[in-house]
Amino acid sequence: MLVVLKNSWALLLGMLFLMLGNGMQGTLLGVRGAIEGYSPSAMSWVMAAYFLGFLGGSKMAPELIRRVGHIRVFAALASFISACLVLYPTFPNLYFWLFLRFVIGFCFSGVYVVAESWLNNSVTNETRGKTLSLYMIVQMIGIIIAQAMLNFADPAGFTLFVVVSVLVSLSFAPILLSATPVPKFQTIKAMSLIRLYRASPLGVVGSFLLGAVFSGLFGMGAIFGTEKGLTVREISIFIAAIYVGGMVWQYPVGWISDKMDRRVLIIQMTLFAAITIAVGSMFADNFYVLVLIAFIVGGVSNPLYSLYIAYTNDALDNDDMAAASGGLIFVNGIAASTGPLILGWMMTVFGADSFLYFIGGLMLAMGMYAIYRMKVNPRRDVVEASAFAPVTSSISVLGVSAAQEAAQEHAVEEAETRVQD
């Protein structure tokens, strides 16, 4: 671990500052929207713009990197993010906010591609798995700490937006002043969605539905809190519980998934989340019940993303895994771009608790579709069981590819060790 920190500390520190900024801006904007008097339906367009920009950035960032290089792309995109964050309170206009969120989503997508390419280039085969795990832990910790920072000042003022902008600006220094060599950019070949669906209908449909869950949780969670009348402190705890659950559940779920039929695990996790929400919604006025729901749903949804990728890879050759991951990320992003719009309309028409019904309904749909697929194909054809690679929803296809490679290498080493023993 010390070797990992020595080689990658600059990038990890820079990413921590970036995630502090990204983790705070989404929640802060949701709270500020209520202060400005915007309805959930209106704010849903603003929140959806981030995911639409993120989707566009994932497609265009590779071309930008090929043209001008990693350093210039990172510096330019991070500068745009910092500027946009300051402009939010300066011009509290719904349409302007929508534009800024789109730009920030686009820029963060490109920043992740650069960072993960850089990180993968700075490690060896022996340290790749530990480095990527530490990278994702740093991401989650940054977002969790960011929720606590919401309580440092009044969301109605400028201070918190300035703090977020400064944090993003500070992220430049450790990364751009690092002596780490600039990596050669590697492209990932594409796979058609039709071919991907034929290989894994459950992986495609599940990733699509999960995209709507992610955008609902992370885009509309703060807006749900304001509609429920929660204080800023309570909203920060509620959002933090989602990420804490995801961080705590990720590795246990991964360990279990390598030892049983992944479809069964998907069914168990999604139905457990759906039942938890159904029961918890009857006590939705209790703050502690909401925190418990957030912890469980976050604990299910985050590792479920990795689980769908691993399940899809089980039916593919190693050479196709990276392309398939890119397809699943794209499908996930399409749903994430539309999820907040549906949820915002529901919350405006049917009330705040529609947030819970929306998430619970999607979890139920994922579970029922997995049951259907097991009925259609009781004994699924598997090329070779792939190792579970824990990833976050914000990771790029380059990061997923590197994580899969590290997980496969670790699984092979463990298998060889067992044989020798």
C-alpha positions, 0 to 999 in steps of 0.5 A: 500500500505504501508503494501505491501511495508513493506512486499515485498520491498526487493523483489521489489527492487531486481526485479527493479535492475534485470529489469534495467539489462534485459531491457538494455541488449536487446536494447544494444545488438541490437545497438552493433550488428550494430556497429559490422557489423552484419546483421539483419538476423544474429542478429535475431538468437541471439535475438531468442536464448533468447526466446528459452532459456526462454522457456526451463527455464520455463520447467526446473526451477521448477525441479531445485527449487525442488532439491536445493531450491529457494535461491540457484537457484536464486543466481546461475541463477542471477550470470550466468546472471551477468557473461554473460553480461560482456562477451558480449563485451569481446568476440564480436562473433556472435555464442558466443553471441547466446550462451550467450543470450540462457543462459540469457533467461534460467536464467531469466525464472528461476529467475521470477519463484523464485521471483513470488513464493516468492512474492506470499508466502509473501502476504495475500489474502487481499494484493495479488492483490495490491502486484502483480500489484506493482510487474508488475509496478516495472517491467515496470518502470525498463525496461523504465528507462533502455532505458534512461540509454543507453545514459550514455555511448558509446555502442561501449565500455565496460561501459554499459555492466559493468553497466548492470552486476553490476545492476544484481549483486546488485539485489541479496542483498535485496532479499537474505538478506531479512527475508522473509521465503523461500516459499514451491514450488507449481507445476501447473498441465499440460493441453494438447494443444489439450484439450486447443485448443478445449476449446479456439481456439482463445486463443491458436491461438491468444497467438501464434501469439502474441508471434511472436509480442512480440519477434519482438517488444522486440527482434528486435526493437533496430535492426529496429532502427539501420537499420532506422538510428536512434541515440541511444537516438532515439532508447531508446525513441522508445523502451521505448514508447512500454513499456510506452504504455503497462503500460498505456493501461493495466488497462483501457483495463482490465476494458473494457474487463469485461464489453463487449464481449472479442472477440469484444474487441480483434477485435477492438484492433488488427485491430486498431493496424494494421490500425495504422501501415498501415497508419504510415508506409507511414510516417516511416521516421518521428521519431515522427510517429515511436514513436506513432506507438510504443506507440499504438502497445505496448499499444495493445499487452501487455494487449492483452496477459492478454485478451487472458488468461481471454478469455480462462479462461471464458470457463474453471472451476477454477481448470483448469485455472492455467494449461490453462495459462501454456499452453498459455505461452508455445504456446506464447513462441514457436512463440517467439522463431521463430518470430525474425528469420522470421523478421530478414530474412524479414529485410535483404531481403526487408528492415527495414520497414519489421519490421512494416509490420511483426507486422501489418500483425500479428495484422491483422491476430489476428483480422481476426481470431477473426472475423472468430471464431465469425462467427463459434460460435456467442454465445460462451459457457461460464462456468463463466466470469473470471476477467481480471488479468493484467500480463506481457509477462515475468511473469511465470505461477505461477505469472499468477495463483496468479494474476488470483486468486487475480482478481477473489477474487476482482471481488467477493468482488465487486459483494458482495458490489453491492448486499449489496448496 
